[in-house]
Amino acid sequence: MEWFLLLFAGLFEVIGVVALNKLSFKLTIKWFLILFGGFAISLTLLTLAMKEIPMGTAYAIWTGVGTVGGVIMGMIFYGESRSVLRLFFISLVVVAAAGLKLIS
């Protein structure tokens, strides 16, 4: 159960980051509320997940999910680079996160 909480914590972090990007173009209350809500839910879920998952592992997975999610969102919606090297290094983040899950 805690691993699902951690995954959702990372996904809500991505929501917060997307809202942060939207706010950088135009300040609106809608995107501010999404930003605040995304990060608040993310940190709450991270806190709950850390009741069973060691802090270092939980934080690494949380940031990894947020990093990969942010990069994927950037590639899909904002036309960011999809170079082979970029995809390779993102895959390393995914493999490292999976490795942490396996040994935890």
C-alpha positions in Angstrom: 0.0 0.0 0.0 2.8 2.4 0.9 4.4 2.0 -2.5 1.1 3.1 -4.2 1.0 6.1 -1.9 4.6 6.9 -2.9 3.8 6.5 -6.6 0.8 8.8 -6.3 2.9 11.3 -4.3 5.2 11.5 -7.3 2.3 11.9 -9.7 0.9 14.8 -7.6 4.4 16.3 -7.6 4.2 16.3 -11.4 0.8 18.1 -11.2 2.4 20.8 -9.0 5.3 21.2 -11.4 3.0 21.6 -14.4 1.0 24.2 -12.5 4.3 26.0 -11.7 5.1 26.1 -15.4 1.7 27.4 -16.2 2.1 30.1 -13.5 5.4 31.2 -15.1 3.4 32.3 -18.2 0.4 33.8 -16.5 -0.6 34.2 -12.8 -4.1 32.9 -12.2 -5.8 31.7 -9.1 -6.7 28.4 -10.8 -3.1 27.4 -11.4 -2.0 28.7 -8.0 -4.6 26.4 -6.4 -3.5 23.5 -8.5 0.1 24.2 -7.6 -0.6 24.4 -3.9 -3.0 21.3 -4.0 -0.6 19.2 -6.0 2.4 19.8 -3.7 0.3 19.6 -0.5 -1.2 16.2 -1.6 2.3 15.0 -2.8 4.0 15.8 0.5 1.1 14.3 2.5 1.3 11.1 0.6 5.1 11.1 0.9 4.8 11.5 4.7 2.3 8.5 4.8 4.5 6.3 2.7 7.6 7.0 4.9 5.8 5.3 7.8 6.8 2.0 6.2 9.4 2.9 3.5 12.9 4.1 4.7 13.3 7.8 4.2 16.2 7.7 1.8 14.4 5.2 -0.4 11.1 7.0 -0.3 12.7 10.3 -1.1 14.7 8.9 -4.0 11.6 7.2 -5.5 9.5 10.3 -5.0 12.0 12.6 -6.7 12.5 10.0 -9.5 8.8 9.7 -10.3 8.6 13.5 -10.2 11.7 13.9 -12.5 10.6 11.3 -15.0 7.0 12.6 -15.0 8.1 16.2 -15.5 10.4 15.3 -18.4 7.7 13.2 -20.0 5.2 16.0 -19.6 7.7 18.4 -21.1 8.3 16.2 -24.1 4.6 15.5 -24.8 3.1 19.0 -24.1 5.9 21.5 -24.4 8.0 20.1 -27.3 11.1 19.4 -25.3 13.9 17.3 -26.8 13.3 13.6 -27.2 16.9 12.8 -28.0 18.2 9.3 -27.6 20.7 10.4 -24.8 17.9 12.1 -22.9 15.7 9.0 -23.1 18.6 6.9 -22.1 19.3 8.9 -18.9 15.7 9.0 -18.0 15.6 5.2 -18.3 18.5 5.1 -15.9 16.4 7.0 -13.3 13.6 4.4 -13.8 16.0 1.5 -13.5 17.5 3.0 -10.3 14.0 3.5 -8.8 13.1 -0.1 -9.6 16.3 -1.3 -8.0 15.6 0.6 -4.8 12.1 -1.0 -4.8 13.6 -4.5 -5.2 16.1 -4.1 -2.3 13.7 -2.3 0.1 
